[in-house]
């Protein structure tokens, strides 16, 4: 659950810390006091899209920190943190932080460890379920209905859906290959002629890996043949040959050694020098022999240079057509040979693929059918449970139906995969009639704001037990609700809070009266500045705030008495629900 939220430099908030508790936490305040700023701050910390407009005027950054307490049941989030290498504190606390700057910098941290935005979202999705007006819209979107229904099916339905997805993916792969072969066959002979020509051209070139580099090395030697020959001859002359006018290096070194040999044995230090010079002499003699051999065998062949030039031109021509390197060209040749082999055996391969396709199609229909049956059982369960929840919320005349339709081909011999998706072949749509005698219609055609709030609360009550998320936040869940219905909604939210932490932003006194902790959001003016503050209320302060919700800013003894009755009545209800 959320222990604390710290907000800095967001909109009208300079610096604010709110300490939440277990059970039911309520935030109230006048319109424009800053309730939406609190929710925007929470959304920011949980990884929603950052809007730099949130940063307070005159400040360079905005920061939100949320401190959570993980209990022994938080196994899923602990697994995720372990996979990400994020350490847990000994006391089970978890701190997430997000900071945005005017320059567009976006910093996310979890327990002091920097994480990506996607990592933050994955972590937070298992910590908080926040419900705002945008989720009303998701319930109105039929595309989300199948996901909501499947949640009710639990692990078994998820396993069946996975089986459908496995065979569906295999079917898609085979279908793509069939289409590819069919397109090839339309122009197969022409394509085979092109492939044969390309393969033959590469084959006849007899390319070898590393050949181009070796040619370039030999070509460089031949181009510089005269320079090399002169340098080698001159070096050999200086090193070994010499003449009457110029003594060779080896002869000079031999003379030096002879002179030192005359005093050999007198001084040990000179003996070591002499030995070193002898070693150098032997090395120079070996090297001079190698130079002579190189000189005598060096041959400049203009014809060979022309051969190399022609071979390089041939390689360049092939590289322009088939690849940047000889290795790439040879790899392409293998691919072309495989394609030609497939084309030459395409009809046989096509027949095999069609046989495989038909088997997979039959299997996917079987698995989709089983998945559909499981969904229909879940639909009955959802209809029954939702009817009970809506009755508790003063919508006992509502008739809710889960419509599941399947395409006609599912019961025929067709092999058309249109209409089959990763989720099977079902189309799920939620239908409702809110008053007796009215026909069933899609939610978006009939549901009012107050009815939608209650419907969403009913869904949250049913599905909330399945997701194991420890904290639920309701932002303006009470839109369009008043009177007796408001009391029912308040009791329902209070009931949810018995098993998890609930934080609710509300304007209804019936909901506020149910709070275990009540916070008032105010907008204050001082020194020409307007700022939002949040205060935790004691009993008397709660009476005044609830009285304000009942009768407006003018507090009267009657409104205060009514507020006191609401709080005491709420305490009795909560006692009975323990």
GUBA-959420 format. One line per 5 residues: number of its first residue (from 1); their letters; for each residue y, x, z of C-alpha. Coordinates in Angstrom, 3 decimals. Example, Ala and Ser with C-alpha at 12.3 -4.5 7.8 and 13.67 -1.06 7.14 Angstrom:
<atoms>
1 = AS = -4.500 12.300 7.800 | -1.060 13.670 7.140 .
</atoms>
This chain:
<atoms>
1 = XXXXX = 0.000 0.000 0.000 | 3.660 0.972 -0.311 | 5.003 2.495 2.888 | 8.474 3.379 1.677 | 10.701 3.435 -1.373 .
6 = XXXXX = 13.684 5.770 -1.659 | 16.348 5.121 -4.314 | 19.220 7.466 -5.162 | 22.101 7.091 -7.637 | 20.840 3.943 -9.380 .
11 = XXXXX = 23.477 1.394 -10.437 | 25.250 0.224 -7.251 | 22.885 2.093 -4.920 | 24.095 5.442 -3.549 | 21.074 6.155 -1.391 .
16 = XXXXX = 18.668 3.603 -0.015 | 15.361 3.677 1.875 | 13.228 0.553 2.381 | 10.202 0.706 4.698 | 7.679 -1.975 3.766 .
21 = XXXXX = 4.837 -3.185 5.948 | 1.431 -4.742 5.575 | 1.093 -8.366 4.548 | 3.984 -10.348 3.125 | 7.346 -8.603 2.479 .
26 = XXXXX = 10.243 -10.691 1.181 | 13.578 -9.646 -0.333 | 16.378 -12.197 -0.613 | 20.028 -12.054 -1.511 | 22.762 -13.828 -3.364 .
31 = XXXXX = 22.862 -13.787 -7.145 | 24.236 -10.426 -8.292 | 23.566 -8.718 -4.954 | 21.186 -6.234 -6.551 | 17.684 -7.721 -6.372 .
36 = XXXXX = 17.062 -6.763 -10.003 | 18.181 -3.178 -9.238 | 15.371 -2.845 -6.689 | 12.794 -4.082 -9.189 | 14.207 -1.850 -11.949 .
41 = XXXXX = 13.911 1.103 -9.569 | 10.285 0.270 -8.806 | 9.527 -0.064 -12.520 | 11.155 3.314 -13.141 | 9.015 4.994 -10.472 .
46 = XXXXX = 5.872 3.383 -11.883 | 6.489 4.880 -15.320 | 8.319 2.191 -17.285 | 10.755 3.175 -20.022 | 13.753 5.021 -18.590 .
51 = XXXXX = 17.233 3.694 -19.340 | 19.997 6.209 -18.640 | 22.316 3.246 -18.079 | 20.632 2.941 -14.665 | 22.277 6.189 -13.523 .
56 = XXXXX = 25.229 5.479 -11.262 | 28.638 6.085 -12.824 | 29.868 9.595 -12.053 | 26.408 10.935 -11.180 | 24.243 13.277 -13.257 .
61 = XXXXX = 20.838 11.964 -12.228 | 18.911 9.104 -10.662 | 15.767 9.445 -8.561 | 13.184 7.051 -7.131 | 10.396 8.028 -4.723 .
66 = XXXXX = 7.580 5.767 -3.548 | 5.317 6.681 -0.625 | 1.870 5.057 -0.591 | -0.934 4.951 1.940 | -4.461 5.102 0.516 .
71 = XXXXX = -7.267 3.636 2.593 | -11.053 4.042 2.410 | -11.318 1.407 -0.363 | -9.025 3.283 -2.774 | -11.937 5.007 -4.521 .
76 = XXXXX = -10.747 4.491 -8.103 | -7.317 6.036 -7.577 | -8.880 8.918 -5.645 | -11.197 9.629 -8.592 | -8.257 9.639 -10.994 .
81 = XXXXX = -6.268 12.014 -8.780 | -9.278 14.338 -8.477 | -9.735 14.386 -12.265 | -6.069 15.328 -12.660 | -6.323 18.067 -10.037 .
86 = XXXXX = -3.825 16.386 -7.721 | -4.603 17.048 -4.027 | -4.653 14.271 -1.442 | -2.862 14.600 1.867 | -5.007 14.598 4.992 .
91 = XXXXX = -3.430 11.367 6.190 | -4.165 9.628 2.868 | -0.520 9.440 1.820 | 0.553 9.669 -1.820 | 4.105 10.346 -2.992 .
96 = XXXXX = 5.208 9.621 -6.537 | 8.648 10.620 -7.778 | 10.553 10.109 -10.991 | 13.950 11.539 -11.872 | 16.049 10.962 -14.975 .
101 = XXXXX = 19.261 12.725 -15.999 | 22.172 11.999 -18.289 | 20.923 14.813 -20.536 | 17.664 12.911 -21.110 | 15.487 15.037 -18.834 .
106 = XXXXX = 12.568 13.131 -17.366 | 10.721 14.569 -14.346 | 7.595 12.978 -12.840 | 5.750 14.288 -9.784 | 2.756 13.116 -7.756 .
111 = XXXXX = 2.250 14.771 -4.356 | 4.565 17.547 -5.505 | 2.558 18.200 -8.704 | 4.417 17.736 -11.991 | 2.675 15.199 -14.244 .
116 = XXXXX = 3.290 13.630 -17.647 | 4.643 10.111 -17.988 | 1.269 8.855 -19.245 | -0.457 10.376 -16.202 | 2.088 8.679 -13.902 .
121 = XXXXX = 1.446 5.332 -15.604 | -2.314 5.690 -15.237 | -1.982 6.477 -11.538 | 0.556 3.740 -10.788 | -1.469 1.096 -12.665 .
126 = XXXXX = -4.043 1.342 -9.872 | -1.460 1.217 -7.088 | 0.847 -1.682 -7.915 | 0.558 -4.894 -9.910 | 4.111 -6.001 -10.624 .
131 = XXXXX = 4.673 -9.468 -11.978 | 7.980 -10.380 -13.549 | 9.251 -12.735 -16.186 | 7.851 -10.626 -19.038 | 4.353 -11.434 -17.793 .
136 = XXXXX = 5.128 -15.112 -18.243 | 5.532 -14.216 -21.894 | 2.207 -12.349 -21.987 | 0.437 -15.464 -20.727 | 2.049 -17.392 -23.576 .
141 = XXXXX = 0.649 -14.885 -26.074 | -2.842 -15.996 -27.218 | -3.782 -12.374 -27.986 | -3.829 -11.648 -24.235 | -6.058 -14.612 -23.350 .
146 = XXXXX = -9.311 -12.895 -24.308 | -8.461 -9.947 -22.042 | -7.708 -12.226 -19.102 | -10.966 -14.129 -19.608 | -13.044 -10.947 -19.943 .
151 = XXXXX = -11.752 -9.660 -16.608 | -13.567 -12.535 -14.958 | -16.852 -11.388 -16.515 | -16.871 -8.193 -14.501 | -19.099 -5.196 -15.200 .
156 = XXXXX = -21.851 -7.093 -17.036 | -19.479 -8.536 -19.614 | -17.780 -5.154 -19.986 | -21.178 -3.552 -20.710 | -21.934 -6.158 -23.364 .
161 = XXXXX = -18.515 -5.660 -24.922 | -19.221 -1.921 -25.037 | -22.493 -2.617 -26.886 | -20.582 -4.711 -29.410 | -18.031 -1.950 -29.883 .
166 = XXXXX = -20.742 0.673 -30.476 | -22.473 -1.245 -33.255 | -19.137 -2.468 -34.662 | -17.948 1.137 -35.018 | -21.201 2.109 -36.762 .
171 = XXXXX = -20.861 -0.890 -39.084 | -17.302 0.092 -39.978 | -18.429 3.642 -40.815 | -21.248 2.438 -43.086 | -18.979 -0.122 -44.735 .
176 = XXXXX = -16.381 2.537 -45.583 | -19.071 4.738 -47.160 | -20.377 1.799 -49.204 | -16.884 1.047 -50.512 | -16.401 4.739 -51.301 .
181 = XXXXX = -19.645 4.911 -53.299 | -18.901 1.668 -55.101 | -15.510 3.026 -56.156 | -17.141 6.261 -57.288 | -19.669 4.376 -59.395 .
186 = XXXXX = -16.884 2.606 -61.273 | -15.886 5.928 -62.814 | -18.945 7.953 -61.889 | -19.742 9.765 -65.154 | -16.188 10.991 -65.579 .
191 = XXXXX = -16.107 12.204 -62.000 | -19.457 13.991 -62.405 | -18.185 15.829 -65.520 | -15.120 17.015 -63.592 | -17.256 18.179 -60.667 .
196 = XXXXX = -19.693 20.051 -62.934 | -16.820 21.829 -64.682 | -15.186 22.854 -61.379 | -18.472 24.032 -59.838 | -19.378 26.021 -62.989 .
201 = XXXXX = -15.950 27.663 -63.156 | -16.185 28.845 -59.552 | -19.847 29.869 -59.968 | -19.180 31.938 -63.104 | -16.420 33.820 -61.313 .
206 = XXXXX = -19.027 35.280 -58.898 | -16.509 35.505 -56.096 | -17.408 37.516 -53.004 | -15.855 37.207 -49.520 | -13.422 40.078 -48.916 .
211 = XXXXX = -13.395 40.962 -52.624 | -9.664 40.506 -53.131 | -8.769 42.900 -50.308 | -11.131 45.583 -51.698 | -9.659 45.212 -55.206 .
216 = XXXXX = -6.135 45.577 -53.863 | -7.144 48.754 -52.007 | -8.728 50.326 -55.109 | -5.845 49.197 -57.307 | -3.327 50.849 -54.970 .
221 = XXXXX = -5.251 54.151 -55.259 | -5.341 54.052 -59.059 | -1.654 53.185 -59.371 | -0.820 56.239 -57.220 | -3.480 58.509 -58.767 .
226 = XXXXX = -1.101 61.245 -59.929 | 0.685 61.458 -56.596 | -2.644 61.581 -54.744 | -4.058 64.313 -57.012 | -1.003 66.497 -56.595 .
231 = XXXXX = -0.898 66.082 -52.842 | -4.605 66.890 -52.425 | -4.429 69.970 -54.681 | -1.338 71.315 -52.948 | -2.819 70.708 -49.521 .
236 = XXXXX = -6.056 72.501 -50.450 | -4.081 75.431 -51.822 | -2.017 75.790 -48.648 | -4.962 75.298 -46.367 | -7.704 77.384 -48.023 .
241 = XXXXX = -6.932 79.083 -51.331 | -3.619 80.862 -51.233 | -2.888 83.805 -53.600 | -1.427 87.328 -53.626 | 2.010 85.979 -52.767 .
246 = XXXXX = 1.012 83.357 -50.230 | -1.720 83.670 -47.620 | -3.634 80.428 -46.783 | -3.485 78.832 -43.353 | -7.165 79.558 -42.750 .
251 = XXXXX = -6.691 83.242 -43.623 | -3.711 83.488 -41.269 | -5.667 81.835 -38.493 | -8.642 84.167 -39.115 | -6.327 87.173 -38.757 .
256 = XXXXX = -4.962 85.831 -35.445 | -8.485 85.330 -34.131 | -9.453 88.888 -35.160 | -6.501 90.277 -33.239 | -7.427 88.361 -30.085 .
261 = XXXXX = -11.077 89.355 -30.375 | -9.970 93.015 -29.885 | -8.882 92.148 -26.307 | -11.626 89.601 -25.593 | -13.064 89.933 -22.112 .
266 = XXXXX = -10.049 91.537 -20.496 | -8.243 88.346 -19.398 | -10.222 85.098 -18.949 | -7.163 82.943 -19.674 | -6.838 84.514 -23.137 .
271 = XXXXX = -10.558 83.989 -23.773 | -10.140 80.218 -23.423 | -7.271 80.295 -25.952 | -9.417 82.324 -28.340 | -12.246 79.790 -28.067 .
276 = XXXXX = -9.802 76.976 -28.843 | -8.526 78.759 -31.972 | -12.095 79.319 -33.186 | -12.753 75.591 -32.809 | -9.617 74.792 -34.818 .
281 = XXXXX = -10.720 77.265 -37.529 | -14.130 75.594 -37.865 | -12.449 72.181 -38.111 | -9.961 73.368 -40.750 | -12.762 74.894 -42.810 .
286 = XXXXX = -14.684 71.579 -42.721 | -11.569 69.619 -43.676 | -10.750 72.007 -46.508 | -14.255 71.517 -47.919 | -13.736 67.749 -47.790 .
291 = XXXXX = -10.370 68.079 -49.571 | -11.979 70.186 -52.293 | -14.779 67.654 -52.717 | -12.250 64.799 -52.937 | -10.201 66.797 -55.510 .
296 = XXXXX = -13.203 67.651 -57.671 | -14.541 64.077 -57.656 | -11.209 62.245 -58.030 | -11.032 60.618 -61.438 | -8.253 58.421 -62.818 .
301 = XXXXX = -9.648 55.817 -65.205 | -6.945 53.682 -66.903 | -9.680 51.309 -68.054 | -10.758 50.667 -64.471 | -7.183 49.802 -63.498 .
306 = XXXXX = -7.052 47.251 -66.315 | -10.341 45.747 -65.096 | -8.929 45.342 -61.613 | -5.734 43.744 -62.930 | -7.772 41.234 -64.951 .
311 = XXXXX = -9.990 40.440 -61.978 | -6.972 39.809 -59.739 | -5.487 37.494 -62.362 | -8.767 35.573 -62.486 | -8.756 35.236 -58.686 .
316 = XXXXX = -5.093 34.093 -58.714 | -5.934 31.455 -61.309 | -8.785 30.085 -59.187 | -6.626 30.133 -56.041 | -3.965 28.045 -57.764 .
321 = XXXXX = -6.616 25.402 -58.508 | -8.993 25.481 -55.594 | -7.653 27.159 -52.456 | -5.504 29.788 -50.813 | -8.339 32.272 -50.215 .
326 = XXXXX = -11.717 33.171 -51.720 | -13.374 31.766 -48.604 | -11.606 28.406 -49.110 | -12.676 28.334 -52.772 | -16.303 28.992 -51.858 .
331 = XXXXX = -16.176 26.287 -49.166 | -14.723 23.864 -51.713 | -17.549 24.703 -54.095 | -20.040 23.656 -51.414 | -18.165 20.385 -50.907 .
336 = XXXXX = -18.067 19.719 -54.644 | -21.792 20.381 -54.908 | -22.471 17.923 -52.103 | -20.281 15.283 -53.755 | -22.017 15.827 -57.101 .
341 = XXXXX = -25.380 15.508 -55.395 | -24.278 12.244 -53.789 | -23.015 10.933 -57.140 | -26.183 11.872 -58.951 | -28.137 10.051 -56.254 .
346 = XXXXX = -25.454 7.437 -55.514 | -27.456 4.353 -56.392 | -30.314 5.429 -54.165 | -27.864 6.260 -51.387 | -26.003 2.989 -51.921 .
351 = XXXXX = -29.239 1.037 -51.578 | -29.994 2.874 -48.319 | -26.512 2.149 -46.983 | -26.719 -1.529 -47.856 | -30.061 -1.762 -46.031 .
356 = XXXXX = -28.511 -0.044 -43.002 | -25.440 -2.285 -43.235 | -27.545 -5.453 -43.212 | -29.455 -4.275 -40.131 | -26.233 -3.371 -38.327 .
361 = XXXXX = -24.621 -6.667 -39.357 | -27.543 -8.609 -37.919 | -27.335 -6.549 -34.732 | -23.569 -6.978 -34.339 | -23.908 -10.754 -34.793 .
366 = XXXXX = -26.623 -10.820 -32.122 | -24.508 -8.815 -29.702 | -21.361 -10.820 -30.476 | -23.306 -14.028 -29.912 | -24.518 -12.827 -26.520 .
371 = XXXXX = -20.974 -11.751 -25.645 | -19.711 -15.164 -26.729 | -22.244 -16.921 -24.474 | -21.149 -14.789 -21.526 | -17.516 -15.657 -22.262 .
376 = XXXXX = -18.314 -19.365 -22.374 | -19.856 -19.135 -18.890 | -16.773 -17.275 -17.691 | -14.599 -19.934 -19.315 | -16.284 -22.689 -17.291 .
381 = XXXXX = -15.838 -20.654 -14.129 | -12.185 -19.981 -14.934 | -11.543 -23.663 -15.671 | -13.094 -24.700 -12.346 | -11.350 -22.068 -10.242 .
386 = XXXXX = -8.019 -22.589 -11.981 | -8.244 -26.338 -11.454 | -8.669 -25.723 -7.711 | -5.802 -23.245 -7.605 | -3.473 -25.543 -9.566 .
391 = XXXXX = -4.356 -28.448 -7.266 | -3.287 -26.265 -4.323 | -0.031 -25.654 -6.170 | 0.716 -29.356 -6.613 | -0.570 -29.518 -10.210 .
396 = XXXXX = -3.654 -31.600 -9.440 | -3.189 -33.687 -12.605 | -3.253 -30.632 -14.844 | -6.213 -30.216 -17.180 | -6.815 -26.601 -18.190 .
401 = XXXXX = -9.335 -25.717 -20.914 | -10.424 -22.385 -22.341 | -10.940 -22.851 -26.072 | -13.423 -20.386 -27.607 | -13.933 -20.577 -31.369 .
406 = XXXXX = -16.118 -18.472 -33.637 | -15.987 -18.089 -37.439 | -18.421 -20.115 -39.531 | -20.163 -17.055 -40.941 | -21.576 -16.318 -37.504 .
411 = XXXXX = -24.233 -18.995 -38.045 | -24.911 -18.324 -41.751 | -26.547 -15.610 -43.860 | -23.212 -14.072 -44.825 | -22.617 -10.338 -44.339 .
416 = XXXXX = -18.826 -10.499 -44.431 | -17.399 -8.575 -41.462 | -13.990 -10.239 -41.656 | -13.360 -11.953 -38.349 | -15.402 -9.442 -36.349 .
421 = XXXXX = -13.407 -7.044 -34.199 | -14.124 -4.586 -31.406 | -13.923 -7.602 -29.058 | -16.513 -9.626 -30.945 | -15.950 -12.674 -33.141 .
426 = XXXXX = -14.426 -15.019 -30.544 | -10.909 -16.383 -30.625 | -9.786 -17.402 -27.129 | -6.882 -19.735 -26.494 | -5.743 -21.358 -23.255 .
431 = XXXXX = -4.951 -25.054 -23.546 | -3.363 -27.283 -20.900 | -2.285 -30.825 -20.254 | 0.020 -30.988 -17.242 | 0.087 -34.778 -16.947 .
436 = XXXXX = -2.603 -37.437 -17.120 | -3.012 -38.979 -20.559 | -1.374 -36.125 -22.434 | -3.399 -34.244 -25.049 | -4.343 -30.604 -24.588 .
441 = XXXXX = -1.894 -28.210 -26.185 | -1.406 -24.414 -26.243 | 0.521 -23.105 -23.232 | 3.579 -22.138 -25.250 | 3.894 -25.715 -26.541 .
446 = XXXXX = 4.006 -27.542 -23.238 | 4.460 -25.477 -20.079 | 7.845 -25.533 -18.304 | 9.293 -22.643 -16.300 | 8.087 -24.034 -12.956 .
451 = XXXXX = 4.665 -24.863 -14.347 | 4.372 -21.405 -15.886 | 5.204 -19.757 -12.548 | 2.492 -21.717 -10.806 | 0.002 -21.095 -13.601 .
456 = XXXXX = 0.646 -17.350 -13.459 | 0.310 -17.391 -9.665 | -3.024 -19.185 -10.030 | -4.211 -16.512 -12.480 | -3.050 -13.756 -10.157 .
461 = XXXXX = -4.950 -15.372 -7.290 | -8.192 -15.563 -9.293 | -8.014 -12.245 -11.138 | -6.331 -10.317 -8.342 | -9.625 -10.206 -6.445 .
466 = XXXXX = -11.181 -8.325 -9.365 | -8.724 -5.476 -9.951 | -8.626 -4.137 -6.351 | -4.963 -3.120 -6.712 | -3.626 -2.883 -3.137 .
471 = XXXXX = -0.044 -4.067 -3.749 | 1.304 -7.038 -5.705 | 5.011 -7.457 -6.450 | 6.357 -10.855 -7.495 | 9.812 -10.894 -9.068 .
476 = XXXXX = 11.254 -14.422 -9.194 | 7.792 -16.067 -9.170 | 9.547 -19.226 -7.993 | 11.553 -19.925 -11.168 | 11.837 -23.691 -11.711 .
481 = XXXXX = 10.193 -24.590 -8.394 | 11.538 -26.591 -5.471 | 10.624 -29.057 -2.748 | 6.979 -29.673 -1.930 | 5.821 -27.424 -4.778 .
486 = XXXXX = 7.831 -24.550 -3.305 | 5.950 -24.968 -0.035 | 2.613 -24.871 -1.856 | 3.619 -21.710 -3.720 | 4.771 -20.111 -0.470 .
491 = XXXXX = 1.427 -20.859 1.201 | -0.474 -19.493 -1.807 | 1.442 -16.203 -1.826 | 1.027 -15.959 1.932 | -2.718 -16.446 1.482 .
496 = XXXXX = -2.832 -13.603 -1.067 | -1.008 -11.344 1.398 | -3.815 -11.679 3.932 | -5.969 -9.346 1.791 | -3.323 -7.096 0.247 .
501 = XXXXX = 0.299 -6.119 0.507 | 2.697 -8.514 -1.247 | 6.361 -7.849 -1.997 | 8.285 -10.847 -3.272 | 11.850 -11.241 -4.521 .
506 = XXXXX = 12.748 -14.903 -3.986 | 15.535 -17.431 -3.642 | 13.403 -20.128 -1.993 | 13.654 -20.665 1.795 | 10.019 -21.863 1.947 .
511 = XXXXX = 8.760 -18.507 0.610 | 11.204 -16.451 2.685 | 10.063 -18.242 5.848 | 6.483 -17.019 5.275 | 7.480 -13.356 5.390 .
516 = XXXXX = 5.956 -10.851 7.765 | 8.943 -8.636 6.988 | 12.204 -9.985 5.614 | 14.841 -7.836 3.893 | 18.307 -9.012 2.875 .
521 = XXXXX = 20.033 -7.468 -0.145 | 23.821 -7.450 0.044 | 26.677 -6.224 -2.117 | 29.505 -4.697 -0.063 | 32.974 -3.501 -1.023 .
526 = XXXXX = 34.622 -0.554 0.746 | 37.299 1.916 -0.323 | 37.532 0.281 -3.718 | 33.826 0.712 -4.392 | 31.008 -1.840 -4.596 .
531 = XXXXX = 27.617 -0.838 -3.275 | 24.231 -2.511 -2.721 | 22.561 -2.232 0.694 | 19.280 -3.559 2.092 | 18.741 -4.509 5.737 .
536 = XXXXX = 15.607 -5.523 7.583 | 16.282 -8.783 9.445 | 15.387 -9.745 12.996 | 14.551 -13.326 13.966 | 18.121 -14.578 14.337 .
541 = XXXXX = 19.237 -12.803 11.179 | 16.310 -14.377 9.345 | 17.415 -17.825 10.511 | 20.878 -17.239 9.091 | 19.545 -15.906 5.778 .
546 = XXXXX = 17.104 -18.782 5.337 | 19.847 -21.232 6.297 | 21.974 -19.678 3.550 | 19.123 -20.203 1.095 | 18.935 -23.839 2.197 .
551 = XXXXX = 22.566 -24.775 2.198 | 24.639 -21.987 0.681 | 27.132 -19.638 2.310 | 28.471 -22.276 4.751 | 26.111 -22.215 7.737 .
556 = XXXXX = 25.861 -25.366 9.839 | 23.912 -26.169 13.013 | 21.718 -28.451 10.902 | 20.876 -25.764 8.320 | 20.173 -23.257 11.122 .
561 = XXXXX = 17.914 -25.765 12.846 | 16.128 -26.451 9.570 | 15.673 -22.699 9.023 | 14.239 -22.332 12.530 | 11.775 -25.139 11.836 .
566 = XXXXX = 10.708 -23.482 8.572 | 10.018 -20.160 10.292 | 8.056 -21.763 13.139 | 6.104 -23.915 10.693 | 5.293 -20.808 8.650 .
571 = XXXXX = 4.017 -19.044 11.757 | 1.642 -21.932 12.456 | 0.374 -21.904 8.850 | -0.238 -18.157 9.008 | -2.095 -18.527 12.298 .
576 = XXX = -4.364 -21.149 10.736 | -5.084 -18.861 7.757 | -6.237 -15.933 9.901 .
</atoms>
